[in-house]
Amino acid sequence: MTTRSALPLAALAVLLAAGCGPKTPPVSELTPEQLWAEGVAAYNDEDWDDAIRYFERFTLVGGTDPRVHQARYYIGEAHFHEH
């Protein structure tokens, strides 16, 4: 195998390996605890879009969890920082 033909194969191997990492399940499949943890992590990382997404879902499935009110606050804060 020549160096010329090895380069494309090496690049392909890197791309395939990058796609094999752990995947976060869809938001609709996460438990309220997972949604809360992901929302807080995204908020702390200033990933406003993800924070909004996780907290909005949490408000829908959180039921009477007292953190639902805090999630709504975080959603507002994230929208504020987003723009």
Helices and strands as residue ranges (DSSP letters): H 3-18, G 27-29, H 32-44, H 48-61, H 67-82
